[in-house]
Amino acid sequence: MKVSVALDAMGGDFLAVPNLRGAYAAVAEAATEGTDLKVYLCGPEALLMQTLEEISDDPQQARSSEYRILRSQFEAYLESGRLEIVDCPDFVEMDENPLSAVRSKKKSSMAAAYQLVKSGQAASAISAGNSGAMMAYGIQILGRLSNVRRPAILCHFPSSKGVSALLDAGANVDCRPEHLLQFAQMGILHMQKLFQVEKPEVAILNIGEEEGKGNELVKEAHQLLRKKMPSAYVGFVEGRDILTGKVDVIVCDGFVGNVVLKTAEGVAQAVRSILKEEMSRNPIWGLGAWLAKGGFMAMKNKLDYREYGAAPLIGLNGVGLVAHGSSDARAIHSAIRIGVHYAHSTFLTELSEELARLKEAN
C-alpha cells in the first residue's frame, strides 16, 4: 500500500535543514524496508534546492551528522517520485499571528500540506512550525469532524504502562466543561484504537485529588464527566501522576496542558545534562555509567520528545500533526513515521461514528 505524507519543509526553528534530512531518512528507511512511502516537501523550491546544495556538499556532514544526505540519492528520490517538492511562495514564521497568517498567506507551505490532505494526495500533514497556525489552517482547510466542538492537541507521555495521552496541550487556552468532556471522549477512543487499551481510564488534571479542589472549570467538568462517563472517569490526578501510568487519558485546558508539556521537556533535558556532568566528575562513576549505558540509553529514548515525533490535532476532518518547534532531523523522521501510522488507521472514521453515537445517546 502506497502512503504519502505532506511535510511543511519550512516549519520549525531551523527551517528547511532538519526537514530535508528527516524526509530523506524516512524515504531511505522505507526503500530499505521495501515499503512505498512518498513525502511531499512543501516550501519555496529555489530555497529548498539551495539548502540541499549547502548541506549535501558540506564536507563536515558526512562525518558529524547521523542524518547525512547524499545529493545524488536525494535527486534519485525526486526522479522516482518518492520525494516531490511542492513549490510555495510563502511560509509561516514561528512568531507570526496565526489568524493573520491564515488570512494573508493562502499559499504558504503549511497551507499546501493541508491542501494535499484535502485532495486525497497525502494521508497526513506534518509541521514543526507555528502550532496555532497549524490548527487555524487545519480548521479552515479540512474543517472539524462532525460533532467536534473544538479540536485539541493530543500529546503522549511515557509511563510505566507504555504511554498516556494528555489533551489539550495548547490549542485551546480557555475551555468550558463540555470541551473537557469531549477531550476525554476523543482521548479514550484514541487509546483504544491506536494503542489497543481495552478500557482506558480518564482523569482531570488538578491541584489535588480531593473533592472540591480546583478552579470552577475543573469542578464543573468533574461533575459532568462523572455523570456522562461513570465507568471510565476516575476523578482527579495531580501533575506527579502523569508519568506513572495511573490513568490512560488526562484532560485539561490548553493553557495548563502546554505548561505541563514544556515543563516535562525541560526536566528531561535537565536530568540528562546533570547526569552527564556528574558522571564526568568521577572516573568510578563514569565507569559505572559506561556499564549501565544500555539502561541509560533506554531511559533517554523513553524521555526524548524526538522519539514521539509529533502530536495529532485531534478533531480535524483529516490528519494534522504538530512537531516540536526545535525538531531536528530525528524528530522529523519520527513525525513522518507517526504520519504513516495514522495513514494505516481507521481512527478518524471511528471517531466520527463514536461522536455521532454519543450525541444521539445524549
Secondary structure, 3 states (H helix, E strand, C coil): CCEEEEEECCCCCCCHHHHHHHHHHHHHHHHHHCCCEEEEEEECHHHHHHHHHHHHCCCCHHHHCCCCCCHHHHHHHHHHCCEEEEECCECCCCCCCHHHHHHHCCCEHHHHHHHHHHCCCCCEEEECCCHHHHHHHHHHHCCECCCCCCCEECEEEEECCEEEEEECCCCCCCCCHHHHHHHHHHHHHHHHHHHCCCCCCEEEECCCCCCCCCCHHHHHHHHHHHHHCCCCEEEEECHHHCCCCCCCEEECCHHHHHHHHHHHHHHHHHHHHHHHHHHCCCHHHHHHHHHCHHHHHHHHHHHCHHHHCEEEEECECCEEEEECCCCCHHHHHHHHHHHHHHHCCCHHHHHHHHHHHHHHHC
